[in-house]
């Protein structure tokens, strides 16, 4: 199975198009506009953390506006002893028919975690976003979920998601998205 992601956030699996997790969330819960430049900043922060984690970052090419966020990621990795196992993993849920790209899988203090990296404000839907990704992973994988919020000042905060209701909330969100599509709403 080959999962591809186009520049316009369209996923294909073996040639068939599937919706992405964040697209579904934003279509079901509209009204969460990003501040000017937030999407571009998020892209650059994700790329910087990815290149750092792959040991392929040229520090001289780093945009000064991103450097604080990267320092926060470095601090998180060191202080929480986060060991990266997978980076920017494209996933697909064959049962429900959606895709996504989860930021990191790794170990933290001996436990396996699915981590979503954020460079903006905390939003209520981040918990169901991680639940959606988690449902794409093998069911026998035991892991925890969290978002790591990075700041321009080189700090980080962790939001741990322990509520199993998040999975139900995601599946309800996905079903509402399907109903809207089925009825051209």
Backbone as CSV, one residue per row, in Angstrom:
resi,resn,N_x,N_y,N_z,CA_x,CA_y,CA_z,C_x,C_y,C_z
1,UNK,0.854,-1.180,0.000,0.000,0.000,0.000,0.899,1.242,0.000
2,UNK,0.633,2.128,-0.958,1.402,3.366,-1.045,0.470,4.551,-0.826
3,UNK,0.799,5.365,0.200,0.009,6.551,0.512,0.769,7.763,-0.015
4,UNK,0.092,8.561,-0.836,0.697,9.780,-1.369,-0.119,10.974,-0.920
5,UNK,0.567,12.095,-0.733,-0.077,13.345,-0.349,0.311,14.403,-1.365
6,UNK,-0.698,15.009,-2.008,-0.426,16.063,-2.989,-0.240,17.395,-2.274
7,UNK,0.190,18.407,-3.000,0.406,19.738,-2.422,-0.878,20.367,-1.901
8,UNK,-2.027,19.924,-2.411,-3.294,20.502,-1.939,-3.970,19.607,-0.898
9,UNK,-3.182,18.870,-0.152,-3.647,18.021,0.954,-4.647,16.962,0.520
10,UNK,-4.435,16.401,-0.664,-5.281,15.313,-1.126,-4.476,14.019,-1.029
11,UNK,-5.015,13.062,-0.297,-4.346,11.775,-0.123,-4.843,10.786,-1.164
12,UNK,-3.924,9.972,-1.656,-4.307,8.849,-2.505,-3.630,7.593,-1.968
13,UNK,-4.376,6.511,-2.002,-3.845,5.210,-1.615,-4.085,4.288,-2.795
14,UNK,-2.992,3.830,-3.370,-3.070,2.975,-4.559,-4.001,3.573,-5.606
15,UNK,-3.884,4.899,-5.800,-4.646,5.587,-6.827,-6.025,6.070,-6.438
16,UNK,-6.548,5.666,-5.282,-7.878,6.096,-4.834,-7.740,7.278,-3.869
17,UNK,-8.593,8.300,-4.048,-8.529,9.514,-3.230,-9.271,9.302,-1.908
18,UNK,-8.648,9.782,-0.808,-9.241,9.708,0.528,-9.148,11.074,1.200
19,UNK,-10.102,11.393,2.067,-10.015,12.652,2.805,-8.952,12.572,3.898
20,UNK,-8.415,13.740,4.244,-7.439,13.816,5.325,-8.098,14.228,6.631
21,UNK,-7.500,13.845,7.728,-8.034,14.100,9.067,-8.298,15.584,9.305
22,UNK,-7.317,16.438,9.050,-7.521,17.860,9.358,-8.551,18.489,8.428
23,UNK,-8.613,18.046,7.189,-9.641,18.538,6.273,-11.031,18.203,6.803
24,UNK,-11.193,16.970,7.250,-12.486,16.534,7.799,-12.868,17.391,9.003
25,UNK,-11.925,17.567,9.915,-12.202,18.346,11.127,-12.612,19.779,10.765
26,UNK,-11.884,20.406,9.859,-12.171,21.799,9.514,-13.461,21.941,8.707
27,UNK,-13.851,20.900,7.975,-15.120,20.964,7.240,-16.317,20.730,8.154
28,UNK,-16.153,19.917,9.173,-17.250,19.668,10.116,-17.368,20.807,11.127
29,UNK,-16.232,21.349,11.553,-16.216,22.417,12.546,-15.596,23.680,11.939
30,UNK,-16.306,24.345,11.024,-15.744,25.551,10.415,-15.694,26.689,11.436
31,UNK,-14.991,27.719,11.078,-14.955,28.884,11.958,-13.717,28.949,12.811
32,UNK,-12.712,28.145,12.479,-11.443,28.214,13.201,-10.381,28.765,12.267
33,UNK,-10.495,30.050,11.915,-9.501,30.603,10.994,-8.140,30.700,11.682
34,UNK,-7.134,30.431,10.922,-5.779,30.568,11.450,-5.365,32.026,11.336
35,UNK,-4.624,32.522,12.310,-4.096,33.882,12.187,-3.213,33.987,10.940
36,UNK,-3.078,35.189,10.436,-2.261,35.430,9.241,-0.871,34.823,9.417
37,UNK,-0.466,34.017,8.460,0.863,33.418,8.458,1.006,32.165,9.301
38,UNK,-0.041,31.747,10.029,0.076,30.594,10.929,0.337,29.294,10.180
39,UNK,-0.355,29.097,9.063,-0.171,27.857,8.303,1.249,27.761,7.756
40,UNK,1.752,28.876,7.239,3.119,28.874,6.706,4.130,28.649,7.835
41,UNK,3.908,29.312,8.963,4.812,29.123,10.111,4.791,27.655,10.538
42,UNK,3.594,27.087,10.637,3.476,25.681,11.029,4.225,24.762,10.091
43,UNK,4.118,25.042,8.796,4.838,24.231,7.803,6.342,24.310,8.044
44,UNK,6.851,25.525,8.256,8.293,25.706,8.456,8.766,25.090,9.774
45,UNK,7.958,25.195,10.817,8.320,24.591,12.104,8.367,23.073,11.960
46,UNK,7.360,22.503,11.290,7.357,21.051,11.092,8.572,20.599,10.284
47,UNK,8.891,21.353,9.252,10.045,20.988,8.434,11.343,21.080,9.239
48,UNK,11.495,22.129,10.034,12.707,22.283,10.854,12.838,21.149,11.872
49,UNK,11.728,20.802,12.536,11.804,19.707,13.518,12.078,18.377,12.820
50,UNK,11.500,18.196,11.640,11.748,16.963,10.881,13.218,16.857,10.495
51,UNK,13.766,17.932,9.925,15.170,17.904,9.517,16.087,17.711,10.727
52,UNK,15.736,18.324,11.862,16.519,18.128,13.077,16.482,16.660,13.501
53,UNK,15.271,16.080,13.513,15.121,14.691,13.947,15.799,13.709,12.993
54,UNK,15.904,14.097,11.729,16.584,13.251,10.736,18.084,13.544,10.687
55,UNK,18.549,14.435,11.569,19.950,14.848,11.630,20.410,15.392,10.278
56,UNK,19.537,16.203,9.657,19.810,16.738,8.326,19.558,18.246,8.273
57,UNK,19.590,18.911,9.416,19.290,20.336,9.475,20.556,21.154,9.289
58,UNK,20.509,22.091,8.342,21.581,23.055,8.144,21.201,24.282,8.970
59,UNK,21.828,24.441,10.136,21.476,25.537,11.045,21.584,26.903,10.377
60,UNK,22.469,27.042,9.412,22.650,28.316,8.728,21.473,28.692,7.836
61,UNK,20.676,27.715,7.459,19.534,27.992,6.582,18.246,28.221,7.370
62,UNK,18.314,28.140,8.678,17.125,28.245,9.522,16.630,29.684,9.609
63,UNK,15.372,29.878,9.314,14.729,31.194,9.419,14.708,31.591,10.895
64,UNK,15.150,32.793,11.237,15.156,33.229,12.642,13.771,33.160,13.297
65,UNK,12.707,33.300,12.507,11.354,33.220,13.069,10.995,31.810,13.517
66,UNK,11.722,30.818,13.036,11.444,29.417,13.366,12.378,28.908,14.460
67,UNK,13.496,29.566,14.658,14.526,29.049,15.564,14.030,28.845,16.995
68,UNK,13.194,29.731,17.503,12.674,29.560,18.864,11.819,28.305,18.993
69,UNK,10.998,28.050,17.997,10.160,26.842,18.008,11.031,25.585,17.993
70,UNK,12.091,25.624,17.178,12.994,24.482,17.123,13.697,24.293,18.468
71,UNK,14.076,25.396,19.121,14.699,25.283,20.449,13.735,24.631,21.445
72,UNK,12.449,24.982,21.338,11.445,24.347,22.188,11.369,22.850,21.932
73,UNK,11.442,22.450,20.656,11.416,21.022,20.305,12.654,20.307,20.852
74,UNK,13.807,20.947,20.714,15.042,20.349,21.236,14.942,20.182,22.756
75,UNK,14.429,21.211,23.417,14.288,21.166,24.873,13.328,20.038,25.273
76,UNK,12.193,19.939,24.571,11.243,18.853,24.838,11.923,17.493,24.687
77,UNK,12.619,17.296,23.587,13.261,16.002,23.338,14.244,15.656,24.450
78,UNK,15.023,16.655,24.876,16.029,16.397,25.904,15.394,16.193,27.278
79,UNK,14.539,17.112,27.692,13.981,17.053,29.045,13.032,15.867,29.244
80,UNK,12.335,15.471,28.186,11.381,14.361,28.299,11.983,13.043,27.818
81,UNK,13.253,13.079,27.428,13.939,11.902,26.894,13.107,11.249,25.785
82,UNK,12.637,12.095,24.860,11.821,11.599,23.749,12.730,11.047,22.664
83,UNK,12.575,9.759,22.374,13.362,9.075,21.353,12.475,8.824,20.136
84,UNK,12.787,9.474,19.036,11.974,9.392,17.829,12.113,8.023,17.173
85,UNK,10.965,7.438,16.825,10.930,6.155,16.114,10.457,6.340,14.678
86,UNK,9.452,7.221,14.479,8.941,7.486,13.136,8.622,8.963,13.009
87,UNK,8.846,9.492,11.792,8.710,10.926,11.522,7.750,11.134,10.362
88,UNK,6.771,12.051,10.553,5.848,12.430,9.472,5.299,11.192,8.764
89,UNK,4.683,10.317,9.535,4.184,9.038,9.033,2.799,9.209,8.406
90,UNK,2.698,8.892,7.126,1.404,8.921,6.447,0.669,7.638,6.793
91,UNK,-0.578,7.792,7.260,-1.356,6.645,7.711,-2.711,6.606,7.010
92,UNK,-3.300,5.431,6.988,-4.583,5.219,6.315,-5.422,4.273,7.162
93,UNK,-6.676,4.634,7.359,-7.608,3.738,8.032,-8.452,3.082,6.946
94,UNK,-8.203,1.799,6.721,-8.895,1.075,5.659,-10.371,0.854,5.969
95,UNK,-10.717,0.691,7.233,-12.110,0.427,7.616,-12.987,1.641,7.331
96,UNK,-12.556,2.820,7.773,-13.370,4.026,7.636,-13.055,4.822,6.375
97,UNK,-11.873,4.671,5.834,-11.533,5.335,4.588,-11.103,6.782,4.733
98,UNK,-10.069,7.028,5.518,-9.481,8.359,5.629,-7.978,8.203,5.831
99,UNK,-7.257,9.294,5.655,-5.796,9.291,5.799,-5.356,10.458,6.676
100,UNK,-4.098,10.473,6.992,-3.516,11.579,7.735,-2.015,11.430,7.799
101,UNK,-1.369,12.450,8.316,0.077,12.400,8.525,0.338,12.738,9.979
102,UNK,0.751,11.732,10.737,1.052,12.005,12.139,2.495,12.459,12.255
103,UNK,2.751,13.340,13.200,4.057,13.988,13.284,5.160,13.061,13.779
104,UNK,4.950,12.438,14.923,5.996,11.570,15.471,5.390,10.401,16.234
105,UNK,6.118,9.305,16.175,5.932,8.196,17.102,7.287,8.007,17.753
106,UNK,7.278,7.866,19.070,8.536,7.677,19.770,8.294,7.285,21.212
107,UNK,9.367,7.092,21.928,9.256,6.725,23.335,9.608,7.923,24.200
108,UNK,8.862,8.028,25.281,9.082,9.086,26.257,8.977,8.432,27.626
109,UNK,10.081,8.485,28.358,10.133,7.872,29.683,9.658,6.419,29.629
110,UNK,10.101,5.719,28.573,9.830,4.297,28.449,8.490,3.916,27.855
111,UNK,7.640,4.886,27.543,6.309,4.596,26.991,6.259,5.070,25.535
112,UNK,5.503,4.340,24.708,5.352,4.686,23.306,4.289,5.765,23.160
113,UNK,4.623,6.828,22.426,3.727,7.973,22.251,3.525,8.308,20.783
114,UNK,2.316,8.760,20.473,1.990,9.422,19.222,1.984,10.907,19.578
115,UNK,2.853,11.675,18.929,3.015,13.091,19.258,2.593,13.951,18.069
116,UNK,1.786,14.964,18.346,1.442,15.953,17.337,2.126,17.255,17.737
117,UNK,2.875,17.831,16.812,3.632,19.060,17.075,2.778,20.257,16.673
118,UNK,2.649,21.219,17.581,1.845,22.414,17.327,2.700,23.662,17.536
119,UNK,2.492,24.644,16.657,3.203,25.919,16.803,2.221,27.066,17.021
120,UNK,0.984,26.722,17.322,-0.039,27.733,17.563,-0.742,27.464,18.878
121,UNK,-1.900,28.067,19.009,-2.674,27.961,20.246,-3.326,26.580,20.381
122,UNK,-3.556,26.197,21.604,-4.245,24.944,21.890,-5.693,25.061,21.422
123,UNK,-6.174,24.019,20.727,-7.560,23.956,20.276,-8.188,22.676,20.802
124,UNK,-9.493,22.710,21.042,-10.184,21.563,21.606,-10.096,20.336,20.699
125,UNK,-10.023,20.521,19.377,-10.067,19.405,18.440,-8.728,18.677,18.289
126,UNK,-7.679,19.162,18.882,-6.380,18.489,18.774,-6.452,17.077,19.343
127,UNK,-7.242,16.883,20.379,-7.362,15.553,20.989,-7.991,14.553,20.036
128,UNK,-9.017,14.997,19.249,-9.647,14.044,18.329,-8.782,13.844,17.085
129,UNK,-7.952,14.823,16.777,-7.009,14.659,15.663,-6.054,13.510,15.969
130,UNK,-5.519,13.479,17.184,-4.593,12.393,17.529,-5.323,11.055,17.615
131,UNK,-6.576,11.078,18.056,-7.359,9.836,18.100,-7.565,9.290,16.692
132,UNK,-7.824,10.183,15.727,-8.003,9.758,14.338,-6.742,9.080,13.816
133,UNK,-5.585,9.674,14.087,-4.322,9.058,13.658,-4.124,7.709,14.348
134,UNK,-4.423,7.671,15.626,-4.226,6.438,16.394,-5.042,5.284,15.819
135,UNK,-6.234,5.584,15.324,-7.084,4.538,14.755,-6.556,4.012,13.423
136,UNK,-5.525,4.625,12.896,-4.888,4.153,11.662,-3.733,3.194,11.947
137,UNK,-3.335,3.090,13.182,-2.200,2.251,13.550,-2.674,0.848,13.920
138,UNK,-1.770,-0.135,13.887,-2.177,-1.495,14.238,-2.849,-1.546,15.610
139,UNK,-3.977,-2.263,15.720,-4.741,-2.265,16.973,-3.997,-2.839,18.171
140,UNK,-2.972,-3.641,17.939,-2.240,-4.216,19.063,-1.116,-3.316,19.560
141,UNK,-0.963,-2.129,18.940,0.057,-1.180,19.368,-0.449,-0.429,20.603
142,UNK,0.298,-0.511,21.670,-0.083,0.184,22.901,0.740,1.459,23.002
143,UNK,0.064,2.596,22.953,0.763,3.871,23.003,-0.120,4.915,23.653
144,UNK,0.484,6.045,23.947,-0.217,7.188,24.515,-0.225,8.298,23.468
145,UNK,-1.109,9.302,23.664,-1.230,10.409,22.713,-0.982,11.727,23.424
146,UNK,-0.353,12.657,22.688,-0.118,13.993,23.247,0.168,14.982,22.128
147,UNK,-0.064,16.258,22.417,0.377,17.346,21.554,1.461,18.102,22.299
148,UNK,2.475,18.522,21.558,3.549,19.340,22.108,3.419,20.715,21.469
149,UNK,3.142,21.712,22.300,2.962,23.093,21.851,4.281,23.834,21.997
150,UNK,4.826,24.261,20.866,6.101,24.975,20.863,5.849,26.470,20.776
151,UNK,6.728,27.239,21.407,6.572,28.700,21.360,7.798,29.339,20.713
152,UNK,7.609,30.554,20.240,8.699,31.310,19.613,9.807,31.622,20.613
153,UNK,9.478,31.530,21.900,10.456,31.825,22.956,11.299,30.610,23.334
154,UNK,11.160,29.496,22.618,11.962,28.308,22.899,11.411,27.441,24.008
155,UNK,10.146,27.599,24.312,9.513,26.797,25.367,8.572,25.784,24.753
156,UNK,8.087,24.876,25.597,7.108,23.892,25.151,6.142,23.568,26.283
157,UNK,4.972,23.114,25.901,3.983,22.589,26.838,3.432,21.307,26.240
158,UNK,3.095,20.376,27.089,2.552,19.095,26.632,1.113,18.971,27.091
159,UNK,0.252,18.559,26.190,-1.136,18.255,26.524,-1.316,16.760,26.287
160,UNK,-1.536,16.016,27.371,-1.702,14.563,27.291,-3.179,14.243,27.078
161,UNK,-3.449,13.286,26.199,-4.832,12.903,25.912,-5.072,11.494,26.435
162,UNK,-5.876,11.395,27.470,-6.114,10.092,28.097,-7.568,9.647,28.017
163,UNK,-8.436,10.526,27.519,-9.861,10.223,27.479,-10.182,9.331,26.286
164,UNK,-10.690,8.135,26.550,-11.052,7.214,25.475,-12.238,7.734,24.661
165,UNK,-12.980,8.688,25.204,-14.089,9.297,24.473,-13.606,10.005,23.207
166,UNK,-12.336,10.385,23.167,-11.778,11.048,21.991,-11.978,10.219,20.725
167,UNK,-11.875,8.903,20.857,-12.055,8.017,19.698,-13.498,8.075,19.200
168,UNK,-14.442,8.064,20.120,-15.857,8.164,19.752,-16.150,9.534,19.136
169,UNK,-15.561,10.567,19.712,-15.766,11.914,19.172,-15.225,12.012,17.747
170,UNK,-14.068,11.384,17.500,-13.536,11.387,16.139,-14.482,10.647,15.182
171,UNK,-14.920,9.457,15.574,-15.784,8.679,14.686,-17.109,9.400,14.441
172,UNK,-17.614,10.113,15.437,-18.831,10.916,15.246,-18.555,12.057,14.274
173,UNK,-17.420,12.695,14.419,-17.028,13.773,13.510,-16.923,13.240,12.086
174,UNK,-16.295,12.098,11.936,-16.126,11.508,10.610,-17.492,11.169,10.001
175,UNK,-18.399,10.637,10.815,-19.722,10.291,10.291,-20.494,11.539,9.870
176,UNK,-20.408,12.616,10.637,-21.060,13.869,10.249,-20.481,14.351,8.921
177,UNK,-19.163,14.258,8.753,-18.526,14.648,7.499,-19.097,13.823,6.341
178,UNK,-19.233,12.503,6.557,-19.797,11.641,5.512,-21.227,12.055,5.158
179,UNK,-22.043,12.324,6.172,-23.435,12.723,5.933,-23.479,14.014,5.127
180,UNK,-22.627,14.970,5.480,-22.586,16.233,4.736,-22.209,15.972,3.278
181,UNK,-21.260,15.102,3.026,-20.842,14.790,1.663,-21.961,14.062,0.909
182,UNK,-22.577,13.085,1.574,-23.653,12.307,0.941,-24.834,13.165,0.545
183,UNK,-25.058,14.260,1.253,-26.226,15.124,1.029,-25.856,16.481,0.454
184,UNK,-24.612,16.619,-0.033,-24.148,17.871,-0.637,-24.383,19.086,0.259
185,UNK,-24.101,18.919,1.538,-24.283,20.010,2.509,-22.988,20.777,2.706
